Amino acid sequence: MRTFLKPFKPLYILPLLFLFLTSCSKNNDPEPGKPVDPPVAGSVPFYKLQRVENFAAPTDDANPTAPQPTLYFSLENKQVTAANLAQTTRWDIAFSGLYNSFMSGNNGKDANNYGNGGAGSGGILILDKPFDQVTEVPADAQFRTGKSLIGTDDSGDFGEGMGWYQYDFAGTRRGDGSYEKQHVAYALPEKRTVIVRTGNGNYAKIKMISCYKDAFTADKWLRSTPHMFFTFEYVLVPKGSTKFEIK
């Protein structure tokens, strides 16, 4: 059976492999006399809860540190975007880095972003708050625009700041230390919410639920459970919004 991050000897040699990488108020008021661009809408309606299940990423448990192709996903159209469209606004989240578990937004002005050179105006951040409690759209200055920014949480092994999942190397942080509970990635929907400014400047809040196939609760996440299959829920609100609402 495949295992999640099983071969870790290289990590002891290269401990920095995991270095992939929120003013106080939001001001969306336009300059006097300056025209305001209308929000660009995709096929996904604003203010409606969306769910994506089992969005699959390639894995190689025999060589976990080998780079995998970056995956691009459009929240506005609820679909995968081809890599040759990376310099367009047709994607909103990139999944990259180790096991494609690190997230970033689409920003054409950041030389370190996968959308560099394109028209994307996106960004990403993460809040220490559950999805249902996130009601305010953060200020634009809080969004980060690099790549591979949000992944492993400091509460687990190999943490890289505040992240959307906790990695349990030995199986003792969340498990009983048994073989099947070692090398398990625990999504943290109960206390983490990812916020994305899309490539077109709209906003989404995201609840990351699982990275295991058809397994949406922690009791079903085992070493042998097929991974990486991302399941998440989100809601979009238009550009210029200050509140997240589900109607």
N, C-alpha and C positions, 0 to 999 in steps of 0.2 A: 504494500500500500504506500502511496505517497505520504510524505509527512511535511508539516509546516515548519520551515526553517530548521530542518533536522541537522544538516551538516554544518556545524558552527565552528569547526576548527579554524577556518580562514579568518573568522571574526576575531579570534584571539590574537592573530598576527596583525590584522588590520582593523583595530578597534574603531577607526574613524569612518568605516564604511557606512555607518548609519547616519552620517551628517548630511542628510538631504534637507534639506531644510523642508488694543485694539487701539479743539479737538473734543472736546467735552460735549459738543452739541453738533447736530447735523445741519448743514446750511445748503439747501437746494434752491435758494432764491436766485433767480437769474439776475444778471446785471441789468440796470435800468435801460430799456430800449433794445436789449439784446434778444433776438428771437430764440425760443426754446425748441429744441428738436423734440418731436413727438416720440414716445416709446415705440420701439420696434417689437412687434409681437410675432411669435412663431405659432405653431399649431397647438401648443399647450396653453390653455386659458389661464389668465391671471386669477389669483385668489382661490384656486381649487387645489386640494391636496392630491399629489401624485405619488405613485409607488413604482419603483423599479425593482424587479427581483432577478437575482442570478445573472447580473451583468458580468460576463466571464472575462478573465484575464489569463494570458498564458503563464504557465508555471513550469519550473524545472527544479524539482526537489534535489536532484543529484548535483546540481550546480546552482545553489540559490543566489549567489552573488553575481551571476552572469546577467548582464543587462537584458531586459525584455523590451519589446517595442512599447512605446508610450501609447496609451489609449486615450481617445478623445470622446467626450460625451456632450451632447447638446441637451441642456435642461429645457430650453425653449421649444424643442421639437421632440424631446424624449426619445432620442435615438443616438446610436454610435455615429461618429463622424470619421471619415477616412483621413489617414495621416497626411495625405497630399493636400488637405484643406486646412492645415494647421495655421496658415497665414490669412485666414478668413475669420468672420464672426460666426461661423456655423458650429462652433463648439464653445462650451462654457467651463468644463472641468477637464483637466488632464490627470490621469492616473499613471504614476511613473515611480521610479526608484525601486527599492527592494520589494519584490513581489508585487509591483505596481500598486503599492499600498499608500503612497504619498500623493497628496492632492494639491493642485494649483489651479489658478484661473487663467484666462486668456487676455493677455495684454501685449499689444503690438509695440509699445514704446520701451519696454524693458528688454534689454539685450539678453538677459538671462531667462526670459520667458519663452515657452514653446511657440507662442504666437508672435515672436519678435518680427517686426517688419510688416505686420498686418494691421488691420483696422480695429482689432479688439481693444476694448477699454475696460476689461474686467480686472478682478482681483479676488482675494480670498482671505478669510480670517476664521478663527474658531473662538467660541464663547464657552465659559465655564457655567453653563446653564442648560437645562433640558429644553427640548424643542418647543413644548407648549408654553413655556415661560418667556420665550423670546418674542417680544412684540414690537420693539423699536429697531428700525433699520440703522445700523451703525453709520457714523460719519465716513465719508469717502476717504479721508486721510488715514483711517484705520486699516484699510485694506492693503494687503501685501501683494506684490506683483511678480515675484520670482517664480521659480519652478520647484517642484517636489518639496512643498513647504509644510504640509500638515499630515502627520502619520502616527508614529509611535508616541505614546504618552509617557511622561516622566514617572507615572505611578507604576510602570512596568519596567521590564528589562530593555536596555538599549533605547531608552526614551530620548526623544528629540524635542523637548518642550511640551507644551500642551498639545495633545493629539486626539484623534478620534478613536484610537484603540490602544488597549493595554496588552503588551506581549508578555506571556508567562513562559520563560525559558525552561525552568525546572519543574513547572507544574505545581508549585507550592504557593504562589500568590493567590490564585483563585481555585486551585484544584487540590487533590490529595497527594500529589507527587507521583502518582502512578504513570506508567508509560503513556497511556492514552491522554493524559492531561498535560503532558509536557509539550512544549512548542505550540501553544495555543494562543490565538489572537482574539482578545475579547473586545468587541465594539462597546462603546460607552454612551449609548443613547440616553441613559438615565441622567447624564450630567454634562454632555458635550453637544454643541450644535455648531455646524459649519455654516458660514454665511458666504455667499458668492455674489459678486457683481458680475453679471454675464458679459459676454463679449459685446453685446449691444447696449449695456448700461442698465439693464433691469436688475432686480435683486431676487435672490432665493435664499431661503433658510432650509437646511438639510439635516435630517436625522439619519446618521449612518447606523444601520441595524445589524449587519452581519457581513462576513466575507466567506461564509460557508454555504455550499449548495443546499437549498431547501431546508436550511437549519437556521431558524430565526431567534432562538433563545439560547442562553449560555449553557444550559444543561445538555444541549445537543452538539456543542462544539468540542470535537475531539481531534487528536492528532491524525487520525485516519479519515476524518470527514473531508470530502472533496472541497478544495479551495483553489483559487481565489474567485469567488462568485459574489459580487457585491450586491447587497440589498439595501435600499435606502428610500426614504420618503422625503418629499420636498413640496414647497409652495412658492410660486412666483408672484412678485408684485412689480408694477411698472416703474420705469425710470422716474425719479422725482418723488417716489413714495418715502414717507417717514415711518410708516407702520407696516408690520406684517399682519395680514388678515386672511382668514379663510371664510369664504362666503358661500 
